[in-house]
Amino acid sequence: MPAPAERMRQMRERRRKRGLRELRIVIPDPRLTSVRRRVAAQVARLIPSSEDEAMSSIEAVSEFDSPDRRADDEAR
């Protein structure tokens, strides 16, 4: 069996051949009280009317809400 580093290299190569690429992100840990407080403070500062406008814009371009997508989902 190949070494772990070689297996990872092979896996990445297989994914590249399929047009995929690994992406790693680092996010704040929601289990931490400090993070939860910071998020709560940010949410408290949101302006509902602005958020409604932003969500409307997002939904307008979302493939998940398109009639074609809903028809596909209903057919399943």
C-alpha positions as CSV (number, residue, x, y, z in Angstrom):
1,M,0.0,0.0,0.0
2,P,1.4,3.5,-0.9
3,A,2.3,5.9,1.8
4,P,-0.4,8.4,2.9
5,A,1.2,11.3,1.0
6,E,1.3,9.2,-2.2
7,R,-2.4,8.2,-1.7
8,M,-3.3,11.9,-1.3
9,R,-1.4,12.8,-4.5
10,Q,-3.1,10.0,-6.4
11,M,-6.5,11.1,-5.1
12,R,-5.9,14.7,-6.1
13,E,-4.8,13.6,-9.5
14,R,-8.0,11.5,-10.0
15,R,-10.0,14.5,-9.0
16,R,-8.2,16.8,-11.3
17,K,-8.9,14.5,-14.2
18,R,-12.6,14.8,-13.3
19,G,-12.3,18.6,-13.3
20,L,-12.3,18.9,-9.5
21,R,-10.0,20.7,-7.2
22,E,-9.7,20.5,-3.4
23,L,-10.6,23.6,-1.5
24,R,-9.9,24.2,2.1
25,I,-11.4,26.9,4.2
26,V,-10.9,28.0,7.7
27,I,-14.0,29.3,9.5
28,P,-14.6,30.6,13.1
29,D,-15.5,27.8,15.5
30,P,-19.2,28.3,16.3
31,R,-18.7,26.2,19.5
32,L,-16.7,29.0,21.1
33,T,-18.7,31.5,23.2
34,S,-16.6,34.4,21.8
35,V,-17.6,33.5,18.3
36,R,-21.2,33.1,19.2
37,R,-21.2,36.5,20.8
38,R,-19.6,38.1,17.8
39,V,-22.1,36.6,15.4
40,A,-25.0,37.6,17.7
41,A,-23.7,41.2,17.7
42,Q,-23.4,41.2,13.9
43,V,-26.9,39.8,13.5
44,A,-28.3,42.4,15.9
45,R,-26.9,45.2,13.6
46,L,-28.6,43.9,10.5
47,I,-31.2,46.1,8.9
48,P,-34.2,43.9,8.0
49,S,-35.2,45.9,4.9
50,S,-31.7,45.7,3.5
51,E,-31.5,41.9,4.2
52,D,-34.9,41.4,2.5
53,E,-33.5,43.2,-0.6
54,A,-30.4,41.1,-0.6
55,M,-32.3,37.9,-0.2
56,S,-34.6,38.8,-3.0
57,S,-31.6,39.5,-5.3
58,I,-30.1,36.1,-4.3
59,E,-33.3,34.2,-4.9
60,A,-33.8,35.9,-8.3
61,V,-30.6,34.3,-9.6
62,S,-30.8,31.1,-7.6
63,E,-31.2,27.9,-9.6
64,F,-32.8,26.2,-6.7
65,D,-35.9,28.4,-7.0
66,S,-36.3,28.2,-10.7
67,P,-39.5,26.6,-12.2
68,D,-37.3,24.1,-14.0
69,R,-35.6,23.0,-10.8
70,R,-38.9,22.7,-8.9
71,A,-40.4,20.6,-11.7
72,D,-37.4,18.3,-11.6
73,D,-37.7,18.0,-7.8
74,E,-41.4,17.3,-8.0
75,A,-40.8,14.6,-10.6
76,R,-38.6,12.6,-8.3
